[in-house]
């Protein structure tokens, strides 16, 4: 698995899409730092971009890489190599290459700016953790979708639908439910509903860290009310970590039964 992981990372880091992904974050972050010296405001601006762009790129990149490397995978499967090692190595390669592009694209401008001696260094660190975590989560979801669908068009369509569901549709359903049942106590429902959306959890986690009550929204306020800032952050991060491992377990189970 380690050799496949190294090959995948090396192959992906040479891809022009990795440079484009890095370049976008580098230019965007540099522009924000040039226009505003308030690091907290810049972190808020970046998190709004990360919550949409990281899941989208990770989902599409994961599906695209799986389908483009299918012939190479078939060659590997003909060798005495465990199936799980092949696919987990590729998944980790995709997730890590995206994370490297993200970390360099955002990290280098902040390092030049002098974030290491800034009081906002922990907010910056939390921003990077959220971006990397979302990359790992949605890369795993993308691989699971691609493994379940041999048809490329169907796989890409389901991947886009999955991203739309977590990024937009889920919040719409949640808000509609809150409006329809606003006469009932919905605090417990709000806590439970937020667990099933890693993007919402990521937003709550960073806003709890920044302690910006005006921007927390309903679920963020409920998290802070029930658990407090620190406990809420721990619970949010624990659930996000679970979101990484659940698709990985689903991938391992699927490849052990799938007929290639």
NORHUMO-V26480 format. One record per backbone hydrogen bond with DSSP energy under -0.5 kcal/mol. NH is the residue of the N-H (numbers start at 0). CO is the residue of the C=O. If there is no record, write none. Layout:
nh={NH:NH}
co={CO:CO}
//
This chain:
nh={4:5:6:7:8:9:10:11:12:13:14:17:18:19:20:21:22:23:24:25:26:27:28:29:30:31:32:33:34:35:38:41:42:43:44:45:46:47:48:49:50:51:52:53:54:55:56:57:58:59:60:61:62:63:64:65:66:67:68:69:72:73:74:75:76:77:78:80:85:86:87:88:89:90:91:92:93:94:95:96:97:98:99:100:101:102:103:104:105:106:107:109:110:111:112:113:114:116:117:120:123:124:125:126:127:128:129:130:131:132:133:134:135:136:137:138:139:140:141:142:143:144:145:146:147:148:148:154:155:156:157:158:159:160:161:162:163:164:165:166:167:168:169:171:172:173:174:175:176:177:178:179:180:181:183:185:189:190:191:192:193:194:194:195:195:196:200:201:202:203:204:205:206:207:208:209:210:211:212:214:215:215:219:220:221:222:223:224:225:226:227:227:230:231:232:233:234:235:236:237:238:239:240:241:242:243:243:244:245:246:247:248:249:250:251:252:253:254:255:256:256:257:259}
co={0:1:2:3:4:5:6:7:8:9:11:14:14:15:16:17:18:19:20:21:22:23:24:25:26:27:28:29:30:31:36:37:38:39:40:41:42:43:44:45:46:48:48:49:49:51:52:53:54:55:56:57:58:59:60:61:62:63:64:66:68:69:70:71:72:73:75:78:81:82:83:84:85:86:87:88:89:90:91:92:93:94:95:96:97:98:99:100:101:102:103:105:106:107:108:109:109:113:114:117:119:120:121:122:123:124:125:126:127:128:129:130:131:132:133:134:135:136:137:138:139:140:141:142:143:144:145:150:151:152:153:154:155:156:157:158:159:160:161:162:163:163:164:167:168:169:170:171:172:173:174:175:176:178:180:183:185:186:187:188:189:190:191:191:192:193:196:197:198:199:200:201:202:203:204:205:206:206:210:211:211:212:215:216:217:218:219:220:221:222:222:223:226:227:228:229:230:231:232:233:234:235:236:237:238:239:240:240:241:242:243:244:245:246:247:248:249:250:251:252:253:253:257}
//
